[in-house]
Amino acid sequence: MIHDYVIISIAVLLSVMILVMVGQKLKVAYPIFLVIAGLLVSFIPGMPQIEIEPDLVFLIFLPPILFEAAWFTSWQDFHKWRKQIFSMAFGLVFLTSIVVAYLSSSIIPGLTVAMGFLLGGVNSPPDAVAATSVLKNMKIPKKITTILEGESLINDASSLIVFKFALAAVISGQFIFREAVTDFFTMAIGGVAVGIGAGLVFGKFLRLIPSNSNIDTVITLIVPYVMYVAAEHFHFSGVLAVVAGGLLMSYNSHCYLSHTSRIQSGNVWSVLIFLMNTIIFILIGLELPIVVAAMKDYTISEGILYSIVIGGAIIFTRLAYSYAIVYVPRLLSKKVREENPKPDWKEPFIISFAAMRGVVSLAAALSIPVYISPGEAFPHRNIILFVTFVIILITLVGQGLLLSPILKFLKIDDAGSDLPEEKQEAILMKKLKETALQKLTSDFSELSENNSLVRHQIYKLENEMKLIADKAQCMGSTVDYAAAMNENKDVLRQVIQAQRNELHKMKREKIFDDHVMRTIEMQLDFDEAKITGFAH
């Protein structure tokens, strides 16, 4: 039995990886391609039905995905655009939930406002993974990416809180606003407190207890689960706990993680999150038979009509809200107009259009209980599940495929960047080389007279300083610096490849030890990674 499960698991993973490679060949983001592939596979006769287990998503998949996203979020950029991020993550979620609640209860026969809020809470948050994966290879301003990623880090918490209150209102038949507001702030503040507390404890633990890169990597994998489970145990927001703890630990990672731990854990996390994401998105597509089979009280055409109307309202609400929070403060305040440059009208449009729903919405819908009490079915669960599924397809597949041509048509520029990344890198490296040279000349000048290796380091740093100065001059004098950089990278890659070929030639001669050869080969890999960047 176990042997069969292992073979099936390997076959599924291999199939998913092949699908991802096909998607890359077709230049389609893998979340979109995997959902489409899952839909097509679900039509195969005799294909077993695979149902997403909500607890599996919320407990197994969600904590590490959120933690990884928080870890690699720029705290500086997050803080810079915090007002817009929090406004979208909370204000827009609540507004969307209200719009969906009253619209759905008015067009779907028998659906109450409380059930409408349930539907709104499920469909209000854009998916962090979908947005990041789809936008990764698209040329858009860093501000837009920061807002989308920052928003999707937090909005899962606000939407799940709306979902929980709406679910309780449907089951109990009553809703007390004052208690709901109090509980909301308790859950949010408590979740953040748990995350920060856990982050401080684990950070202190890693600083005090001797460890190695393997232990550090395993601990970073455990931390998000501890944060999530601890917060949920006290009925706080597990999502906010993981996000707050991830941001804190990432900001202070230099205090307790060595360079080898950072490299190794980064590689492990990259593979793990990629694997989780691919499984999640293929599962979304495979849910089609289960969602359709649940449609007993409504026809498929009715469900599609309701989904299009509600999905359109969600998209329009986000579009209107995105423009309102950018332009209304400028209309109302002269100070805002003077302090802030005139916004680009394209930015709110991209922020609106890049909001795609994903697995959290589907998992939340599936977590609605089948029965309120023994013998009493949960009312209208089937239509809530179907509408959610179709809205995911509309926003993820529909908007996701249209996003690239829209960006090309709009020709949006990254006008908000103060300095190109290459110039920032040159400035930082120059400062660090100056610090290193100053340290060597002031503290080790006598030692360098007798130690040729130390003296070599001084000469090396002096030469590197000259190279950085030449690079800065090249940036200012070269007309098309981007083209020159690409040409230079291509030359360096060919040089490194020639070195690698020579290394393999010497390996065949069997003169040098294998572990020494592997060390040198790894150094060449790092040199190439400096040029090309680490691919995820």
Disulfide bonds with the S-S distance in Angstrom:
none
